């Protein structure tokens, strides 16, 4: 998986939900989207990237990936 492309996509998804959901709800919505629509290899790659510092990920995307990694996705 191309990590740079996954970071770009995660940030785009985060930007969308930033405008559609409250600040409290947005990380959950992004994490839920990643769980539903990203294949397991994509999720594993972005979780590994975030665990290594998450270079390039927006704060919202980092928060969402942390929730995804913790299984806190509702």
C-alpha atoms as one frame of an Amber mdcrd trajectory, in Angstrom:
protein
   0.000   0.000   0.000   1.193   3.479  -0.850   1.218   5.235   2.517   1.406
   8.704   0.971  -1.802   8.073  -0.968  -3.545   6.657   2.121  -2.563   9.760
   4.110  -3.978  11.970   1.366  -7.241   9.992   1.294  -7.561   9.963   5.103
  -7.082  13.737   5.174  -9.721  14.208   2.458 -12.194  12.060   4.384 -11.397
  13.997   7.561 -11.935  17.325   5.763 -15.342  16.158   4.573 -16.493  15.045
   8.005 -15.063  18.186   9.629 -17.666  20.150   7.688 -20.473  17.601   8.156
 -20.205  16.621  11.830 -19.557  18.275  15.174 -15.996  18.407  16.490 -16.847
  15.649  18.979 -18.516  13.406  16.399 -16.125  13.893  13.461 -13.353  11.498
  14.625 -15.911   8.738  15.142 -17.444   9.378  11.720 -14.041   9.277  10.009
 -13.042   6.094  11.874 -16.368   4.500  10.975 -15.865   5.391   7.308 -12.385
   3.867   7.307 -13.690   0.689   8.937 -16.574   0.352   6.474 -14.906   1.282
   3.207 -11.178   0.615   3.494  -9.901  -2.910   3.050  -7.985  -4.466   5.970
  -4.548  -3.871   4.384  -5.326  -0.181   3.958  -6.479   0.114   7.577  -3.419
  -1.760   8.850  -1.083   0.479   6.854  -2.611   3.749   8.079  -2.684   2.477
  11.688   1.012   1.538  11.455   1.812   4.927   9.916  -0.066   6.766  12.682
   1.690   4.700  15.356   4.997   5.833  13.880   4.098   9.507  14.263   1.567
   9.918  11.476   3.544  12.322   9.308   1.209  14.255   7.030  -2.009  13.245
   8.781  -4.269  16.051   9.938  -5.134  16.156  13.645  -8.632  14.904  12.882
  -7.319  12.035  10.761  -4.835  11.086  13.512  -7.613  11.080  16.082  -9.809
   8.946  13.862  -7.052   6.433  13.139  -6.332   6.192  16.876 -10.007   5.354
  17.457  -9.875   2.842  14.629  -6.776   1.193  16.116  -8.434   1.014  19.537
 -11.583  -0.509  18.085 -13.577   2.506  19.298 -15.622   2.866  16.128 -19.230
   2.330  17.158
